[in-house]
Amino acid sequence: MNQNSGPTLYYIHDPMCSWCWGFHPALKRLKEKLPANITMRYLLGGLAPDSDQPMPEAMQQFLQKTWRTIQQQIPTTEFNFDFWTNCHPRRSTYASCRAVIATKNQNPAIEKDMIHAIQTTYYLRAKNPSDDNTLIELADSLGLDIDKFKTDLNSDTTNHDLHKEIEFSQQLGAQGFPSLILENKQKKWLLQIDYNDEENMLKQITEILNRS
């Protein structure tokens, strides 16, 4: 699926992955420093399939503990723990993934805006991106054609596109979220994520390109 002649850096993520939220600032800095010949491509890994079932209490406690761990390891990361009392959590992220695809298909220029909107709505505003209504509100705030977005959000085509991205991310060798995989000259390298220092990831990329 790499149609570019030069190197491609794949970022495999899920918009509702808490570690991806913590990684956002370092990723942004990394993108700003990437060599000009590298193409960066986002791929949805699909963290949790559709479910209408309430999230088990044990899972809720585990995720809240994860949020606190992230705050300790990435001190700049903010979470609004009101989510756990204000919302009805479900272990379901595919809807938010489809929202990203529906956005990209309608207006590729704001794909990253939708990803960040989902993250800030979930982690800072304590609203649930597992709910279609939340995603529709975000699409409206981004100026998308709402009728088209509503149709596309749960369409067979969008769902098919999501599963294609999930399958491709697995073929690349993604190991959890987030993952960074550099492809160059038909070879692939899984990078070591550094949540606080983009220079460590940039050094890995530079070393790979110098010897490949």
Helices and strands as residue ranges (DSSP letters): E 8-13, H 18-33, E 39-44, H 57-73, H 83-86, H 94-106, G 108-110, H 111-123, H 132-141, H 146-153, H 156-172, E 179-184, E 187-190, H 198-211
